[in-house]
């Protein structure tokens, strides 16, 4: 986490210098200019700001810079003795609450946390979803669900992925109609549903040389529509290594922020019980491209869509294992 410290008094600067030497990735910003100018120039350069000064000064300084909690850095305010460490902005997603606790442990002070879910000992839904590698379809619906959790202390969840366990306050239901939150890669639910999308779909694709990006886009739209699957659940693309210089494919992945995993023909040809593509055998020496690379990348045996052919493209969809738990699964569900 890249952190900036800002102080205006001699005592504040002394504490800031001590913290800079203690915390990796921390930088003390120069006090030669006005605080507002210094912060404005550096606002997008850091993941978090630690202000050692009065909270009122901080509020007036950052107010013109605020955009959205998913884009703003976290902000922590503390006094020059380090007695009170206040998480002021982006406490959950931005990591402000965690940073406040960390700073308090260094100064011997008290972390001041005001987010309701933390005070009540409930799960911050946005933070939990991020750690589970879930995409939230609608932020307003997330806010409504979070408010309900805080108000009533419980939410019901329906999932068509594996559930190991769930955080306190979230209970599983077997009927999606009764759920406050639906965790699913299927595009079959009413528009008013609060949907969390598991990133568990892998798109295996083959293509002719020189296929342009728009053809990949048109193909995947048609495939997802026909299979009634959510684009938000796509984890990554996969193909054979002979396509790792294919400009249209690379741009398609880049523009959609999808990684592409490539496999060599020997790995592909080790797979059993797949229909052999004689066209692929002739072109690249592999029994196929779309289906086998989707399965290899997903590390599963579940094909949600067999190979579909277009003029220059083949695509298949595999379902990767995905497990919900009370704790962070961000390293598992990738």
C-alpha positions as CSV (number, residue, x, y, z in Angstrom):
1,X,0.0,0.0,0.0
2,X,1.5,3.3,-1.1
3,X,1.0,5.9,1.7
4,X,1.5,9.6,1.9
5,X,1.9,11.4,5.3
6,X,1.1,15.1,5.6
7,X,1.8,17.2,8.7
8,X,1.8,20.9,9.5
9,X,3.2,21.3,13.0
10,X,6.7,20.5,14.3
11,X,5.2,17.7,16.5
12,X,3.2,16.3,13.7
13,X,6.3,16.2,11.4
14,X,8.3,14.4,14.1
15,X,5.6,11.7,14.3
16,X,5.4,11.5,10.5
17,X,9.1,11.0,10.2
18,X,9.0,8.2,12.8
19,X,6.2,6.5,10.9
20,X,7.9,6.8,7.5
21,X,10.9,4.9,8.9
22,X,8.5,2.2,10.3
23,X,6.1,1.7,7.5
24,X,7.1,0.3,4.1
25,X,5.8,2.3,1.1
26,X,5.2,5.5,3.2
27,X,6.3,8.9,2.0
28,X,6.4,12.2,3.9
29,X,5.1,15.0,1.6
30,X,6.9,18.3,1.7
31,X,5.4,21.0,3.8
32,X,6.8,23.9,1.8
33,X,3.5,24.6,0.0
34,X,-0.1,24.9,1.2
35,X,-1.6,21.6,2.3
36,X,-4.4,21.9,-0.2
37,X,-2.0,22.3,-3.2
38,X,0.3,19.5,-2.0
39,X,-2.6,17.0,-1.5
40,X,-4.2,17.9,-4.8
41,X,-1.0,17.3,-6.8
42,X,-0.6,13.9,-5.2
43,X,-4.2,12.7,-4.7
44,X,-4.1,10.0,-7.4
45,X,-0.5,8.9,-6.7
46,X,-1.2,7.2,-3.4
47,X,-3.5,4.5,-2.0
48,X,-3.9,6.2,1.3
49,X,-3.2,9.5,3.1
50,X,-2.3,9.9,6.7
51,X,-2.9,13.5,8.0
52,X,-1.4,14.5,11.3
53,X,-3.5,17.6,12.0
54,X,-7.0,18.7,12.9
55,X,-9.9,16.8,11.2
56,X,-11.5,20.1,10.1
57,X,-8.5,21.1,8.0
58,X,-8.5,17.6,6.4
59,X,-12.2,17.8,5.5
60,X,-11.8,21.2,3.8
61,X,-8.7,20.0,2.0
62,X,-10.0,16.8,0.5
63,X,-13.6,17.9,-0.2
64,X,-13.0,19.2,-3.8
65,X,-11.0,16.0,-4.6
66,X,-13.6,13.4,-3.7
67,X,-15.1,11.2,-6.5
68,X,-16.2,7.8,-5.3
69,X,-15.2,5.3,-2.7
70,X,-14.0,2.9,-5.4
71,X,-11.6,5.5,-6.7
72,X,-10.6,7.7,-3.8
73,X,-7.6,6.8,-1.6
74,X,-8.4,6.1,2.0
75,X,-7.8,8.9,4.5
76,X,-6.8,8.6,8.2
77,X,-6.5,11.5,10.5
78,X,-4.5,11.5,13.7
79,X,-3.3,14.0,16.4
80,X,0.4,14.7,16.7
81,X,0.6,12.5,19.9
82,X,-0.9,9.6,18.0
83,X,-3.6,9.1,20.7
84,X,-6.6,9.2,18.3
85,X,-6.4,7.6,14.9
86,X,-9.6,8.3,12.9
87,X,-10.5,6.3,9.7
88,X,-12.2,9.2,7.8
89,X,-12.6,8.0,4.2
90,X,-12.8,4.6,2.3
91,X,-12.7,2.6,5.5
92,X,-13.7,-0.7,3.8
93,X,-12.7,-0.9,0.2
94,X,-9.9,1.6,0.5
95,X,-8.4,-0.1,3.6
96,X,-8.8,3.0,5.9
97,X,-10.1,1.0,8.9
98,X,-7.3,-1.5,8.7
99,X,-4.7,1.3,8.3
100,X,-6.1,3.1,11.4
101,X,-5.7,0.0,13.5
102,X,-2.2,-0.5,12.2
103,X,-1.2,3.1,13.0
104,X,-2.8,2.9,16.5
105,X,-0.7,-0.2,17.2
106,X,2.4,1.7,16.2
107,X,1.6,4.9,18.3
108,X,-0.1,3.2,21.2
109,X,-3.2,5.1,20.5
110,X,-6.8,4.3,19.8
111,X,-8.3,3.6,16.4
112,X,-11.6,5.4,15.9
113,X,-13.9,3.5,13.5
114,X,-17.4,4.7,12.7
115,X,-18.6,2.4,10.0
116,X,-21.7,0.7,11.3
117,X,-20.9,-2.9,10.3
118,X,-17.6,-2.8,12.2
119,X,-19.2,-1.3,15.3
120,X,-21.9,-4.0,15.2
121,X,-19.5,-6.8,14.4
122,X,-21.1,-7.5,11.1
123,X,-19.5,-8.2,7.7
124,X,-18.8,-5.3,5.4
125,X,-20.5,-6.6,2.3
126,X,-18.3,-4.7,-0.2
127,X,-15.1,-5.8,1.4
128,X,-16.3,-9.4,1.7
129,X,-17.3,-9.5,-2.0
130,X,-13.9,-8.2,-3.1
131,X,-12.1,-10.8,-1.1
132,X,-14.3,-13.5,-2.6
133,X,-13.6,-12.2,-6.1
134,X,-17.3,-11.4,-6.6
135,X,-18.3,-8.6,-9.0
136,X,-21.2,-6.5,-7.8
137,X,-23.6,-5.6,-10.6
138,X,-25.3,-2.6,-9.0
139,X,-23.7,-0.4,-6.3
140,X,-27.0,1.1,-5.2
141,X,-28.4,-2.3,-4.6
142,X,-25.3,-3.2,-2.6
143,X,-25.9,-0.1,-0.4
144,X,-29.5,-1.2,0.2
145,X,-28.4,-4.7,1.1
146,X,-25.7,-3.3,3.4
147,X,-28.3,-1.1,5.2
148,X,-30.6,-4.0,5.7
149,X,-27.7,-6.1,7.2
150,X,-26.9,-3.2,9.6
151,X,-30.6,-2.6,10.5
152,X,-31.7,-6.2,11.0
153,X,-28.5,-8.0,11.6
154,X,-29.1,-10.6,8.9
155,X,-29.3,-11.2,5.2
156,X,-30.3,-14.3,3.1
157,X,-28.1,-15.5,0.3
158,X,-28.7,-17.9,-2.6
159,X,-25.7,-19.3,-4.4
160,X,-25.2,-21.7,-7.3
161,X,-21.5,-22.1,-6.4
162,X,-20.1,-24.1,-3.5
163,X,-20.5,-22.6,-0.1
164,X,-18.1,-23.7,2.6
165,X,-19.3,-21.2,5.2
166,X,-20.6,-17.7,5.4
167,X,-19.8,-14.6,7.6
168,X,-21.9,-13.8,10.7
169,X,-25.2,-12.3,9.7
170,X,-25.4,-14.0,6.3
171,X,-27.5,-17.1,6.0
172,X,-28.0,-19.4,3.0
173,X,-31.3,-20.1,1.4
174,X,-32.2,-22.8,-1.2
175,X,-34.7,-20.5,-2.9
176,X,-33.4,-17.6,-4.9
177,X,-36.8,-15.9,-4.7
178,X,-36.3,-15.5,-0.9
179,X,-32.8,-14.2,-1.1
180,X,-31.5,-10.7,-0.5
181,X,-28.4,-11.5,-2.5
182,X,-27.9,-13.9,-5.4
183,X,-24.5,-15.2,-6.2
184,X,-24.6,-16.7,-9.7
185,X,-23.0,-16.6,-13.1
186,X,-26.4,-17.2,-14.8
187,X,-28.2,-14.4,-16.5
188,X,-31.7,-15.6,-15.7
189,X,-32.8,-13.5,-12.7
190,X,-35.2,-10.5,-12.6
191,X,-33.8,-7.0,-13.0
192,X,-34.5,-6.0,-9.4
193,X,-32.3,-8.8,-8.0
194,X,-29.1,-7.9,-6.1
195,X,-26.5,-9.9,-8.0
196,X,-23.0,-10.8,-7.0
197,X,-21.2,-12.4,-9.9
198,X,-18.6,-15.1,-9.2
199,X,-15.7,-14.8,-11.6
200,X,-15.7,-18.5,-12.6
201,X,-16.1,-18.6,-16.3
202,X,-13.2,-19.3,-18.7
203,X,-13.6,-18.7,-22.4
204,X,-11.4,-20.9,-24.5
205,X,-11.0,-19.5,-28.0
206,X,-9.3,-20.4,-31.3
207,X,-9.1,-18.1,-34.4
208,X,-7.8,-17.8,-37.9
209,X,-4.8,-15.7,-38.4
210,X,-5.5,-11.9,-38.5
211,X,-9.0,-12.1,-36.9
212,X,-9.9,-8.6,-35.7
213,X,-11.1,-7.6,-32.2
214,X,-14.7,-6.9,-33.3
215,X,-15.2,-10.4,-34.4
216,X,-14.3,-11.7,-30.9
217,X,-16.7,-9.2,-29.4
218,X,-19.6,-10.2,-31.6
219,X,-19.0,-13.9,-31.0
220,X,-18.8,-13.7,-27.2
221,X,-22.0,-11.5,-27.1
222,X,-23.9,-14.1,-29.0
223,X,-22.5,-17.0,-27.0
224,X,-23.2,-15.5,-23.6
225,X,-26.7,-14.5,-24.7
226,X,-27.5,-18.0,-26.0
227,X,-26.1,-19.7,-22.9
228,X,-27.8,-17.1,-20.6
229,X,-24.5,-16.4,-18.8
230,X,-23.2,-13.1,-17.3
231,X,-20.3,-11.3,-18.9
232,X,-19.3,-10.1,-15.4
233,X,-18.5,-13.7,-14.4
234,X,-15.8,-14.1,-17.0
235,X,-12.5,-14.7,-15.2
236,X,-10.1,-15.0,-18.2
237,X,-9.6,-16.2,-21.7
238,X,-7.5,-19.2,-22.9
239,X,-6.0,-20.3,-26.2
240,X,-3.1,-22.2,-27.7
241,X,0.4,-20.7,-27.4
242,X,0.6,-20.3,-31.2
243,X,-2.0,-17.5,-30.8
244,X,0.0,-15.6,-28.3
245,X,0.9,-13.0,-30.9
246,X,-2.6,-12.6,-32.4
247,X,-3.2,-8.9,-32.3
248,X,-7.0,-9.0,-32.4
249,X,-7.2,-11.6,-29.5
250,X,-4.6,-9.7,-27.4
251,X,-6.5,-6.4,-27.8
252,X,-9.8,-8.1,-27.0
253,X,-8.4,-9.4,-23.8
254,X,-6.7,-6.1,-22.9
255,X,-9.7,-3.9,-23.6
256,X,-11.9,-6.1,-21.3
257,X,-9.2,-6.5,-18.6
258,X,-9.2,-10.3,-19.1
259,X,-5.9,-12.2,-18.8
260,X,-5.2,-14.8,-21.5
261,X,-3.7,-18.1,-20.5
262,X,-1.9,-20.0,-23.3
263,X,-1.2,-23.7,-23.5
264,X,1.1,-25.7,-25.8
265,X,-0.1,-28.6,-27.9
266,X,1.4,-31.3,-25.8
267,X,-0.7,-30.2,-22.7
268,X,-3.8,-30.0,-24.9
269,X,-3.2,-33.4,-26.5
270,X,-3.0,-35.1,-23.0
271,X,-6.7,-34.4,-22.5
272,X,-9.1,-37.3,-23.0
273,X,-12.7,-37.7,-24.0
274,X,-12.9,-34.6,-26.2
275,X,-14.0,-34.5,-29.8
276,X,-11.0,-34.2,-32.1
277,X,-10.9,-31.3,-34.4
278,X,-9.0,-32.4,-37.6
279,X,-8.8,-28.7,-38.7
280,X,-7.0,-27.9,-35.5
281,X,-4.7,-30.9,-35.9
282,X,-3.8,-29.8,-39.3
283,X,-3.3,-26.1,-38.4
284,X,-1.6,-26.2,-35.0
285,X,-1.0,-29.9,-34.2
286,X,-3.5,-30.0,-31.4
287,X,-6.7,-32.1,-30.9
288,X,-8.6,-28.8,-30.4
289,X,-8.2,-25.3,-29.1
290,X,-11.4,-23.8,-27.6
291,X,-12.7,-26.7,-25.5
292,X,-9.3,-28.1,-24.2
293,X,-7.8,-24.7,-23.3
294,X,-11.0,-23.6,-21.5
295,X,-10.8,-26.9,-19.4
296,X,-7.1,-26.6,-18.8
297,X,-7.3,-23.0,-17.7
298,X,-10.4,-23.6,-15.5
299,X,-8.8,-26.7,-14.0
300,X,-12.2,-28.4,-14.1
301,X,-14.1,-30.9,-16.3
302,X,-17.2,-28.8,-16.6
303,X,-18.1,-27.3,-20.0
304,X,-21.0,-25.0,-19.9
305,X,-20.8,-24.6,-23.7
306,X,-19.3,-26.9,-26.1
307,X,-17.3,-25.5,-29.0
308,X,-19.2,-22.9,-31.1
309,X,-18.0,-22.0,-34.5
310,X,-18.1,-18.7,-36.4
311,X,-16.4,-17.7,-39.6
312,X,-13.0,-17.1,-38.1
313,X,-13.5,-18.0,-34.4
314,X,-14.3,-20.9,-32.1
315,X,-15.3,-20.5,-28.5
316,X,-16.2,-22.7,-25.6
317,X,-17.0,-21.9,-21.9
318,X,-15.7,-23.9,-18.9
319,X,-16.8,-23.4,-15.3
320,X,-13.9,-23.0,-12.8
321,X,-14.3,-24.2,-9.2
322,X,-15.5,-21.4,-6.9
323,X,-16.1,-21.5,-3.2
324,X,-17.7,-18.9,-0.8
325,X,-16.4,-18.7,2.7
326,X,-16.5,-16.4,5.7
327,X,-12.9,-15.5,5.1
328,X,-11.1,-14.0,2.1
329,X,-10.9,-16.3,-0.9
330,X,-9.3,-13.9,-3.3
331,X,-6.3,-16.2,-3.9
332,X,-8.5,-19.3,-4.3
333,X,-11.1,-18.0,-6.6
334,X,-8.7,-16.9,-9.4
